[in-house]
Amino acid sequence: MNKIAIVGAGSMAEAFISGILENGLINRNNVWVTNNSNKARLAALEERYGIHGTYDLDAVFAGADIVMLSMKPKDAASAIESIRQYITEGMLIVSVLAGVSMNSIEALAGKSLSIARAMPNTSAAVGKSATAIAVNQRVSEQQLEMTKQLFGTVGLAAFVEESQLDAVTGLSGSGPAYIYYLIETMEKSAVEIGLEKGMAKELIVQTLIGAAEMVKNSSKSPEQLRREVTSPGGTTEAGIRVLEEHGMQQAFISCIKAATAQSKRMGEALCSTLKVGN
């Protein structure tokens, strides 16, 4: 890939800028970013990464083979309409706009486009995102490879059907918050059983990292790994019994289903607001 034009300059855009440069995917002189009106933010990104931040849209889009849409979803209509004249059918449009369908993007742009729509999560900021990507039929093999490389700079990437993105949002898009909630809860319990908060945090974080690595590298299922730790009459069994009494597993299942349903509702409402079909 030769040049990327990023529309929107928030934290997700910065995560990709950082990932692109750290992995040497595109020369920093060929990374261009623009936003609606926050000049200070563009200047900060220019200074921090040595890229181009400007409102000269001719310069932003000239020669770009990738255009990333990274503005707030509610601003999608005005943003896409303001750049539609610069977008060509030969470009790959990469969208990280939650709830904005590929059909909606084409409708707003007023032309047929090659689109990759993705749902990364906030762990992209540390290169550990779990990202699901859907592409339309106009995406070429070369563009598909570009998409893999781009999202590989911020973590793991997997391809799904667009209809599955609401489920991905509920599972991994919102997933970091569920883990933070668990850590928050474990920290509170640590204080109540007499542990110092700072030390408890280190123990909790390392425990989660270790458990995640075990699941990742072991051929055993999470259930099997759990059972191997749970000795009859032991401490783990006592703790797990309480979790089961409080319906912890079902609560998590309901949580993810609720987030998935909300993602679908928000997408439908957004499409209605943008006055385009889902």
Buried (B, 14 or more C-beta within 10 A) or exposed (E): BEBBBBBBBBEBBBBBBBBBBEBEBBEEEBBBBBBBEEEEBBEBBBEEBEBBBBEEBEEBBEEBBBBBBBBEBBBBBEBBEBBEEBBEEEBBBBBBBBBBBBBBBBBBBEEEBBBBBBBBBBBBBEBEBBBBBBBBEBBEEEBBEBBEBBBBBBBBBEBBEBEBBBBBBBBBBBBBEBEEEEBEEBBEEBEEEEBEEEEBBEEBEEEBEEBEEEEEEEEEEEEEBEEEEBEEEEEEEEEBEEEEEEEEEEEEEEBBEEBBEBBBEBBBEBBEEBEBEB
